């Protein structure tokens, strides 16, 4: 199988960097384990499975990559972007005590760049206005029912092909807990996948504007795509249920926040706002809870 060695200028936390691409422990398209990271993807050249394993010291990160399938060479050609070689964690410099310490303890946490817009967009649409557990179950069900077996020895499955998603009637999504509104958005973006994939070649603001023009795709969804497909360290997911409270609590000791207050607190970190959020997410901090945990809703209420 074709292989590639990737050397990075600076440290790398391979698992932490790629964790945002992993849609829960049951994600059939990806596995993170002691032997490294396995990921199945549909490339412009065809399906591929990529295995990444980190070697060497953290300050001189080296990643060994091996790939299977028709898209193996494409996956290897872009494995550097995937592990954050185009991102520069050292660009984040701050005097804020909490953020300074988090950045110092996680110098290898990078933003991945998958360059595959639809593979970031469909799970983000599924995650709209539902709990993480609900979204992960829906993604797993959709992949198991309509994805294909991925090449290679890992036993993964490929994300559903764009043509398959575009042809599915909206009610075919119901068994996975995806109501008509989200199903129609998925069908819409899948039918326009070729044009959307081209946004990877655009600057992030221009690409985000193109995605925002799609009915049913709002700022939260676009930011989720920008962080994963384009590796944008400034992406802020507006409209998130938890993030405003987390940012308000961590940066101002305010137990509740709004999108407006979150943006105000993040303003000094312009260009690196997404990195601030990522550091806070892995910090273990959480805003105080004053009510019962959100339990999700039945599909009929969505």
C-alpha positions in Angstrom: 0.0 0.0 0.0 1.3 3.5 -0.7 2.8 5.3 2.3 4.0 8.8 3.2 6.0 10.3 6.0 4.9 13.7 7.2 7.2 15.9 9.2 5.7 18.9 11.0 7.4 22.1 12.1 6.5 21.9 15.8 4.6 19.6 18.1 1.4 17.6 17.3 -1.3 16.1 19.4 -2.6 13.7 16.7 -5.6 12.4 18.5 -6.7 15.8 19.9 -6.3 17.4 16.5 -8.4 14.9 14.7 -11.0 14.4 17.5 -13.4 17.0 16.1 -13.8 14.9 12.9 -14.9 11.9 15.0 -18.7 11.7 15.5 -18.7 9.7 18.7 -17.5 6.2 19.6 -19.9 4.5 17.3 -18.7 6.5 14.2 -18.3 3.9 11.5 -16.2 6.2 9.3 -13.4 6.7 11.8 -11.5 5.1 14.7 -9.1 6.5 17.2 -7.1 3.9 19.1 -3.7 2.9 20.4 -2.5 2.1 16.9 -3.3 5.6 15.7 -6.2 7.1 13.7 -8.1 5.4 10.9 -10.4 7.4 8.7 -12.5 6.5 5.7 -13.3 9.3 3.1 -14.5 9.9 -0.4 -11.8 11.8 -2.3 -12.1 13.4 -5.8 -10.3 10.2 -7.0 -12.5 7.7 -5.2 -12.9 6.1 -1.8 -10.0 5.7 0.5 -9.0 4.6 4.0 -6.2 6.5 5.7 -4.2 5.3 8.7 -2.1 7.8 10.6 0.4 7.0 13.4 2.6 9.5 15.2 6.3 8.8 15.6 9.2 10.7 17.2 9.2 13.4 19.8 6.4 15.8 20.3 8.6 18.8 19.5 9.6 17.2 16.1 6.3 15.5 15.2 6.5 12.9 12.5 3.4 11.1 11.2 3.5 7.8 9.2 0.6 7.6 6.8 -0.7 4.6 4.8 -3.7 4.5 2.6 -5.9 2.1 0.7 -8.4 2.5 -2.2 -8.7 4.5 -5.4 -8.3 7.7 -3.5 -5.2 6.5 -1.6 -2.7 8.9 -3.4 -5.0 11.9 -2.9 -5.4 11.1 0.8 -1.6 10.8 1.2 -1.0 14.0 -0.8 -3.3 15.9 1.6 -2.5 14.0 4.9 -0.3 17.0 6.0 -3.3 19.3 5.8 -5.4 16.8 7.7 -3.0 16.6 10.6 -2.8 20.4 10.8 0.5 21.1 9.0 -1.0 24.3 7.6 -2.1 25.5 11.1 0.2 27.3 13.4 -0.7 27.0 17.1 2.3 29.2 18.0 0.4 32.1 16.3 -1.8 32.3 19.3 -0.2 34.6 21.8 -2.0 35.9 24.9 -1.5 37.3 28.3 -4.8 35.8 29.6 -3.7 33.5 32.4 -6.1 30.7 31.7 -5.7 30.7 27.9 -2.0 31.1 28.2 -1.7 28.0 30.4 -4.1 25.9 28.2 -2.1 26.8 25.1 1.2 25.9 26.9 -0.2 22.5 28.0 -1.6 21.7 24.6 1.0 23.0 22.1 0.3 20.3 19.6 -3.5 20.9 19.3 -4.0 21.9 15.7 -6.9 22.6 13.3 -7.4 19.8 10.8 -8.1 20.6 7.2 -10.0 17.8 5.4 -10.8 19.7 2.2 -14.0 17.6 1.9 -16.9 20.0 2.5 -19.8 17.6 2.2 -18.3 15.2 4.8 -18.2 18.1 7.3 -21.5 19.6 6.2 -23.8 16.6 6.4 -22.9 15.7 10.0 -23.2 19.3 11.0 -26.7 19.5 9.5 -27.6 16.4 11.4 -26.3 18.0 14.6 -28.6 21.1 14.2 -30.8 21.6 17.3 -30.4 18.1 18.8 -28.1 16.6 21.5 -24.8 15.2 20.6 -26.0 11.7 21.4 -29.0 12.0 19.1 -26.8 13.4 16.3 -24.2 10.6 16.7 -26.9 7.9 16.6 -28.4 9.5 13.5 -25.0 9.7 11.7 -24.2 6.1 12.6 -27.5 4.9 11.3 -27.3 6.8 8.1 -23.8 5.5 7.4 -24.6 1.9 8.2 -27.7 2.0 6.0 -26.4 4.0 3.0 -22.6 4.0 3.2 -20.3 1.5 1.6 -17.6 -0.7 3.0 -14.3 1.3 3.0 -11.2 -0.2 1.4 -8.4 -1.6 3.5 -8.2 -3.7 6.7 -9.9 -1.4 9.2 -13.5 -2.5 8.7 -14.7 1.1 8.4 -17.6 2.4 6.3 -17.5 5.3 3.9 -19.9 8.3 4.3 -22.9 8.0 2.0 -22.2 9.0 -1.6 -23.6 12.4 -2.6 -25.8 10.9 -5.3 -27.3 8.4 -2.8 -28.1 11.2 -0.4 -29.6 13.4 -3.1 -31.9 10.6 -4.3 -33.2 9.5 -0.9 -36.7 10.7 -0.2 -37.1 12.8 2.9 -38.9 10.0 4.8 -36.0 7.6 4.3 -34.1 9.7 6.9 -36.9 9.3 9.6 -35.7 5.9 10.9 -32.5 7.7 12.0 -34.3 10.5 13.9 -33.8 13.1 11.1 -37.0 15.0 10.4 -38.1 16.4 7.1 -36.5 19.8 7.5 -33.0 18.5 8.1 -33.5 15.7 5.6 -34.4 18.3 2.9 -31.3 20.3 3.6 -29.1 17.2 3.4 -30.7 16.3 0.0 -30.2 19.9 -1.2 -26.5 20.1 -0.4 -25.8 16.6 -1.7 -27.4 17.6 -5.0 -25.1 20.6 -5.2 -22.0 18.8 -3.8 -19.7 19.6 -6.8 -20.1 23.3 -6.4 -19.8 23.2 -2.6 -16.6 21.2 -2.7 -15.1 24.0 -4.8 -15.4 26.3 -1.7 -12.3 24.6 -0.3 -10.2 26.6 -2.8 -11.7 29.9 -1.6 -10.7 32.1 1.3 -12.8 31.1 4.3 -15.0 34.2 4.4 -15.9 33.8 0.7 -16.6 30.1 1.2 -18.7 30.7 4.2 -20.8 33.2 2.3 -21.4 30.7 -0.4 -22.6 28.1 2.2 -24.7 30.7 4.0 -26.7 31.2 0.8 -28.1 27.7 1.1 -31.5 27.6 2.7 -31.3 25.7 6.0 -27.6 26.3 6.5 -26.9 29.0 9.1 -23.9 30.5 10.9 -23.5 27.6 13.3 -23.4 25.0 10.6 -21.0 27.1 8.4 -18.6 27.6 11.3 -18.6 23.8 12.0 -17.6 23.2 8.4 -15.0 26.0 8.3 -13.2 24.6 11.4 -13.1 21.1 9.9 -12.9 21.3 6.1 -10.9 24.5 5.9 -9.0 24.5 9.2 -10.2 28.0 10.1 -8.9 28.8 13.6 -11.2 31.8 13.8 -14.5 29.9 13.2 -17.1 30.6 15.9 -20.3 28.5 16.0 -23.1 31.0 16.7 -26.3 29.6 18.0 -24.7 26.8 20.0 -26.6 25.7 23.1 -23.5 25.5 25.3 -20.7 27.6 23.9 -21.9 31.1 25.1 -22.2 29.8 28.7 -18.8 28.2 28.5 -17.0 31.3 27.1 -18.8 33.6 29.5 -18.0 31.5 32.5 -14.3 30.8 31.6 -13.4 34.4 30.5 -15.7 36.5 32.7 -17.0 34.2 35.5 -20.6 34.9 34.3 -22.7 31.7 34.6 -24.8 32.5 31.5 -23.9 34.1 28.2 -25.4 35.0 24.8 -23.9 34.9 21.3 -23.5 38.7 21.6 -21.6 38.4 24.9 -19.5 35.5 23.6 -18.4 37.6 20.6 -17.6 40.5 22.8 -15.4 38.4 25.1 -13.7 36.7 22.1 -13.1 40.0 20.2 -9.5 40.5 21.7 -8.6 37.1 20.1 -9.7 37.9 16.5 -8.2 35.5 14.1 -7.8 32.9 16.8 -11.3 32.8 18.3 -12.0 29.2 17.2 -8.7 28.2 18.9 -9.8 29.9 22.1 -13.1 27.9 22.0 -11.3 24.6 21.3 -8.9 25.2 24.2 -11.8 25.9 26.5 -13.7 22.8 25.3 -10.9 20.5 26.3 -10.2 22.4 29.6 -12.8 20.5 31.6 -14.5 23.8 32.6 -18.2 24.0 32.5 -20.7 26.7 33.4 -22.9 26.1 36.5 -26.1 24.2 35.8 -29.3 25.6 37.1 -31.8 23.2 35.6 -32.3 19.6 34.3 -30.1 18.3 31.5 -31.7 18.7 28.1 -33.1 15.3 27.2 -33.7 15.7 23.5 -37.0 15.6 21.5 -38.9 13.1 19.5 -38.8 13.5 15.7 -42.4 14.7 15.5 -41.6 17.8 17.5 -38.7 18.9 15.3 
